Amino acid sequence: LSRRIRYTTTNEQITEEDATLLGLGIHTDTGSLTFEATTPRDAKALAYCLERGASQKVLAEYVNPNLTPEQREVIARGLGSTRQTEAEGLTIAAVNVECDEYTPGMATCAKELLDLTDSDVLFMAVSYVHGKKNPYRHVSVIGRAKPVKTVDLGEVLTNAFAGGGHPKAASAAFRMDQELKTVDANPELEARRVAGDIDGILDVLVGTVVAT
């Protein structure tokens, strides 16, 4: 986003709507400038958005949204299914939540669970059955971490599922009926996928963090 703003400013002025959307993206990607990977460039880009008329009212509404009933239900289920592992003074949590249908805002739920469980690192798997004619289970894995230098969730989820993100905020998605698109071709992950073992998949991710 910072690069996009830099390129845009060399060619044309952005509108207030563009400035607001870019500002929302910067807030989300940097945890409102609090993530460890945040740079002065991010802060300058956000300042530029404000200079160009980004709506503070909209930013406040969407950066800190009220939890929906569906999100609260996911958090409640997550608290009941949390498993924690202690390693090198860190608490690593694994949360598996099955939903009846797609539920938006799961990244917010993961951040809430990270805080509520007092964990340093958290992997949350949210799944639901998609399709009526040929149903399959769709799984989203969201990783969140507090400022811990030795943890890179972006690398973990990229290697495991060809996902992406930042060291402290990353995600990936896959289908339980299809072979995993892994970067490091981890046979243990694929074996757990074939067995339909989402908890086992989370255990592999936790083990990866412990090992590194």
C-alpha angles and dihedrals in degrees: 000000000000090000092047091054091049092052092045095052091056091058112027144349116265122232125244089255091053090047091052094049093047090047090053090051093051092048090050097044094047101034088246089312093309102104116107092241092057113121135195086255090065091052091049090050091052090048089052090053090053091048088054093054106269108177111250089194092058093043091052092048097050102030091057104025124176112253115257121227088254092053092048089052091052091049091049091050090045093054089053094051101040116131118189132202125195118215132160091345093309129115113219117191131200119198126185118190125176115202132193092231143353111305121193125220099045093144088063090051091051091052091049092050091048089059098037093052091044089231128156094211129020135188115192122189116198117185140175137171112259128196132025104221096043105012121196136170114255115204129197119191117199122189125199129174140177118237098298113151096206095056123084109175092176090061093044096052094039091055094042102044107000086257125142149207140109132312091266101029124038141140145189138184135206144160121249090219096057133067112264118255096225125171095209094037094231106194092198092060091049091048091053090048092052089049091051089238108150092167088054091052089053090049090057090052092049089049090053091055091047091051093052 
